[in-house]
Amino acid sequence: MRDYPDLREILDHHSFLSLAQYQHHGKTSCLEHTLDVAEITFKAARKLHLDYISATRGALLHDFYLYDWHVNSPGLHGFKHPYIAKQNAERYFRLNRIERNIILRHMWPLTPIPPVYPESILVCLADKAAAISDYQKEFRKTILSMKPKSTSAIHRSL
């Protein structure tokens, strides 16, 4: 993705890189999650012959809300953060209509208005897939760290 100036503009921006400090899903940072969504989007959009630059830019900026929603949320984070992310993105970058729609509609169906463009639908789905992966990694670590009871302890508890 770094080979594309329109993507590098975001990838190298200090405010975008600051997403690393915000926890997102489980122990995954907002930056890690966003990069995962962007990678899925970039590959799929190219394969589907979509506007892969706009799709990937939208994916990179879909969670550009710049706060830790676990600690400092304006309330109803799931509903409000797309608007906050769009405002932040417009402060630093020039967005086209597809990129704006991606940012605003990536939370569908939680938010009631569906995405309009195929690129927006793709990012919406990539975001869900990445979120599941984020939590799955955390779940796997938790399960693997649990010590199984010995069979004798299990029999005693019966």
N, C-alpha and C positions, 0 to 999 in steps of 0.2 A: 504493500500500500504506500510505502514511503516514496516510491518512484513517481507518484502522481502529485504535482505541486498543489492541487486543490485539496488534497488530503493531508499532505505534509504541513500545510498552513495551520491546520487544526492540531495535528499530532505533535507539533513542536511548540504550540502556544502555551505560555506559562499557566494560564487559567485552566486550560484543559488538563495539563499535567498535575494540577493541584487536586484533581479528582482522586489521586492516589491516597490522599489523607482521609477520605470519607469511607466509612464502612457501608457496604450496600446490602448484599444478601449473605447471611452467615458471616464468615470471616473474609469474604471476597470484597475487595475495594471497589469503589465505583469505577475507577480507571480500568481495573482488570475486567469487570463485567462489560463495560462499554467497548473495550477492545475485542472481547469475545463476540459481542453482538456485531461489531463492525466486520470482523473476519468472516463470520457466517454470511453476512449480508453481501460482502464484496464477492465472495466465491459464487454464491447462488445467483446474484444479479447478473454477473458476467455470463454464467451458464444459461440463464433465461433470456439473455439479450435485452436486459432492462438498462436504464440509466444508472450504471453501477457507481458512478462518481457521486451523483446526488443521493442515491440510496446509502452509500457508505458515509457520506458527510452527515446525513440525517441520523444514521446509526451512531456515529461518533458523538453527536450532540443531543441524543434523545434524553439522556439523564444529566444534562449540564446545569443542574440546579444549584450546585456549589454550597451545600450545607450537609451536615450529618443528620439525616432524617430520624435517627434513633434518639438524638439528643435535642436538636434544635429545629424541630419541624414547625411549620406554620399551621399545622393541623390538617387533617384530611390529605396527607401527603400524596396518596395514590391519585387523588383527583386534581390536586393543585400543581404538582411538580411539572407536568408538561408545559403549563403556561409560564412558569418561572424559568424553566430550561430554555424556552423559546425567547423570552426576554433577554436572558443572559447571552444566548447565541447571537441574537441580533445586535447586542452591544459590541461584540468582538468580530463578527463575521457577516458577510453579505450572504443572505439565504435566498434561494429560489422557492417557488411555490411547492415543489415536491418536498424539499427539505423541511419547510415549515409544517407541512401536513404530516410528515413522519414524526416530528417532535411532538406535535399536538395530539396525534391520534395513536401513539404507540401503546397506550394503556387500554385500548378497546379490547374486550367489551366492558371493562370496569367503568370507563368513561363512555357515555351513551352514543356519541357520534362516531361512526366507523371511519376507517381510513378511506381515502378516495383513489389513490394511485396504486398500481401494482407494487411499486417500490415501498410504499407505506405499509401495505399488507405484509410484505416480506419482512420488514424491520419489526413489525408487531409480532410476527411469528418467531423471528430470530431472538427477540428479547425474551419471549416466553421460554424458548429452548435453553437459552443461556442462564436464565433464572433457575430453571429446574436443575441444570448442571451445577450451578453455584451451591444450591442447597444439598444436592446429592453428594458433592465432595465433602461437605460438612457432616452429613449424615454418616457417610462411610467412615470418616475419621472417628466419629463418636462410637460407632458399632465396633470398630477394630480396637478401640482403646478399652472396651469393656472386658473385664475378666469373667470368664464363664465360671459358674459355681461348679464345684466338684460334684460328681454323681452322689457321693455320700451325703453332702450337704443338701442336695435336692431331696434325697430320700428322707432325711431327718425332718425336712420342712413339710413333708406330706403327712 
